[in-house]
Amino acid sequence: MQLEDYFEFLDPDDIRIKGHRIGIDNVIDYYLQGCSPEEILEHFPSLNLEKVNATIAYYQQHKEEIDAYMKRLNDWREQRYQEALKNPSPLMQRLRAIQAQRAKEQVNI
């Protein structure tokens, strides 16, 4: 079995662990923070040690490519976050209004 067989390459910016909705970026983030494969498994109990080790091995063999992939994902997430701050959804607007009302009520007590 090749390392690539452990993954689903849905598009250039979406690589998932086969049989899961977990992206390789999730596992690699923990790995880059210094977590051992066993510690990573604690965060993703639906995986097994073989898949975690395969993800780490794939990262090590394709480090430059995966680092670029991770940067694109982080940039995309930051962009979406900034857009959400500028244009909050109706739900977020309502929650913020409730929060502001509660804070105002606390001051008046």
N, C-alpha and C positions, 0 to 999 in steps of 0.2 A: 504494500500500500504506500502510495506517495503522500507527502504532507498535504498537497492540494486536495486530496480526496476527503480530508476532514472538514472542508469548507465549501460554502455556497458563495459563488462570486455573482451577486445579484446585479451589480453594476460597479463601475470603477470606484465608487465611494460607498459601497455597501457590501462588506464581506462578513458573512455570518458563519458561525459554527454549525455544521450540518446537523439538522434535526432539532435546532434551537433557534430562538429569536435573538440570541445573544451574539452581538458583534464581536469580532476579534479585538476591536479597540477597547472593549470593556475589560477583557482579560489582560491585554497589554498594558492598560493604564495601571492596574494593580501590580503587574510585574515591574513596571518602571518605577513604582513607588517603593520597591524593595520587598514585596510580598513573595513568599515561597509558593510553589504550586499548591501545596496543601492549604495555605492560607487563602489563596485565590479560590480554591474549591469551597471554602467556607462561605464565600460571597455568592457562589453560583452552585448550589448543591445539586442542580439538575444535570450538571456536567459530570464527567469523571476525570480522573487524573490523566488518563491517556489523552483526552482532548485538550486539557490544559497544557500538558507538555508539548503536544503537537502545535498548539498555538504559539507557545514560546519558541519552539524550534523554528517554526515558519518565520517568526519575527527576526530571529537571529540570522537566518539565511537570507532574508530580504529586508534587512534593516533600513537601508536608505529609502527604498520604495515604501515601506510601511510607515516610516517616520513622515514622509511626505503625505501619505494617506491620512495619518493621524492629524497632521497640521491642517489639512483641508477640512476634516471633520470639525476640529476645534474652531476654525475660522467660521465655518457655516453655522455652528451652534451659537457662537458669539454674535454673529449677524442676526440670527433669529431672535436672540435675547434682546438685542438693542431695538429691533423692530417692535417687539412685544412691549418694551418699555415706552416707546413713542406712541404706539397704537394699541392700548390695552383692549382686550376683548370685553364685550358687555358684562360677562361674568366677573372679570377682574374689576371693572368699574364699579359694579354693585358691591363686591366684597370690600373694596377700598372705602366706599361710602359708608358701609356698615361699620368698618373699623374706625373711621373718622367720627361717626356718631357716638360710638362707645367711648372713645377717648374724650369727647366733649362731655359726655355724661359723667365720666369719672372725675373730671375737673369740677363739675358742678356739685359733687357730693360733699 
